[in-house]
C-alpha cells in the first residue's frame, strides 16, 4: 500500500504511482486469501521471525529514538472535532476541554495524523507539509471506533 509512514520526511507514494501500488497489493492480497482458504502456511517461520523483529525495532525507534507519541500535538487549526480520538485503535488520544492529548500506549499507526480533517495533528515541528494518505476504498467512518 502507498506508505502512510512519517519519520521526518514524506514517504507517501506520489499520486501518479498509487494506482499501480494498490493493484499490486490487491494481487498479493488475493494470493494470501487463497492460501488461507486452503489452510496453507502463508509466511514461513523464518520470515515471521524477521517481521516480528522488524516490528519490534520499528516500535523501539518510534518510541525511544523518535520519541513518539510525545511529539504529537495539534496546531491552532484544531477545531476539536474529535476525529483523532475516534480513529485511534487503542484509545490513546483524548479530547478534554477542546485540548487533544496523547497517552503512553501509542502504536504509531498515524491514523490521527492522516485522518484529521483540519490537518491540525502534527508530529514534531516539520510535518505540516507532509502529505496525508487515505486509501481510496476506505472512509474515515470505516475506521472510527464505535
N, C-alpha and C positions, 0 to 999 in steps of 0.2 A: 504494500500500500504506500502511497506517497507519504513520506515521513511527516510525522507530527512532532518530531523531537525539536528541542531547543536547548542548545548548550552555548549560547552566546553568539551563535551565527545562525543564519536562516538555512534550515535543512529541508524546508518544504519543497517538494518537486515542483518545478515550473508548470504552469497551467497547460502549456502545449505538450508536455510529456506525460501528464497524468492519465490520460485515456489508455495509453499503452501499458503503463504500470498497473492500472486497475484490471485490464483484460488479462495480463499475465498472472496477476494474483487470483483472478477468478478461475483460470485454468488450473493453477496449483491447488486451489481450494477444492475444486471438483475431484481432483486425484485423491486428496486426503479424505474427502467424504466417501468416495468409492471404497477406499481401503478400510475405512472404519466400518462401513456397511458389511464388508466381507470379514470383519474382525481380524484384519491383518495388522501387524505392527507397523505403525506409520513412521516412527522415529526410532533409530537404533539406540541402544543403551548408551553407546559412546557419544552420539550426538545429543541425547537428552542430558547427559552429564555436562557436556560442553555448553549447552544453552542455559542450564541452571547456573553454572559458574559465571557465564557472561551476565546473566540477570543479577546475580549477587554483586558482581563487580560494578555493574551499572548503578545499582541501588546505593552501593557504598560511595561511588563517585558523586552521585546526586546529593546524597545526604551529608557526607562529610566534607568532600573537597569543594563541591559547588554550593554547599550549604542550603540546599532546598529542604523544607519549604520556607525557611526564614527569609529568603529573598523575594518571596511572593508579596505583592502589595497591589493596592488599587490606586489609580490616579484620580484626579478631580473629575474625570469623565464618568466615574461610577455613579449610577442612578439608584443603587440599592435594589435592583430588580430581583436579586436572589438566584439568578441563573447559575452562578458559580456554586452555590450551596446545593442546588437541585441536581447538578451533573456530577458531583463528587461521589464516586462509587464507595468510598469508605467513610462518608460523613465527616470529613476532616475540615470542611470550610463552614464557618458560621457567620451569620449576619445579625449583629446586635446594635441597636440604635444607629442604623444606617452605616455601620462600620463592619467591613469584612475582615475576618481573621482566619489564619490557617493554623491548625493544630499540629502535633508531632507525628501523626500517623499517615502522612502523605505517601502515596505510592508512585508519585511522579508521572501520572497519566496525562497531565496537562489539559484535562477537559475544561477546567476553569479558565485557563488561558485561551484555548481555542474557541470556546463557545460563548464567551462574554459578548453580548450584542453591542456593547458600547466600546469594546476593545480597551477596557479600563484595567484589566488584570495585566500586570507586568511582572517580569522576573528580573531582579536586579535593576539596573538603570538603562539598559540598552535594548530592550525588547519591543519598544513602541512600534518600530517599523518592520518587525518580523511578521511575515505572512501567517495568517491563521488558516488552518486546514479543516475542512468539513468534507467527509466522504459524500459524494453526490446522492447516494441512496439512503442516507441517514439524516434525520432531522433532530433538532435539539429535544423535541418531545420524545423521540425514540430512546434517548439515553437518560432522561431525567428520572431521578429516583422518586418513586411514588410514595 
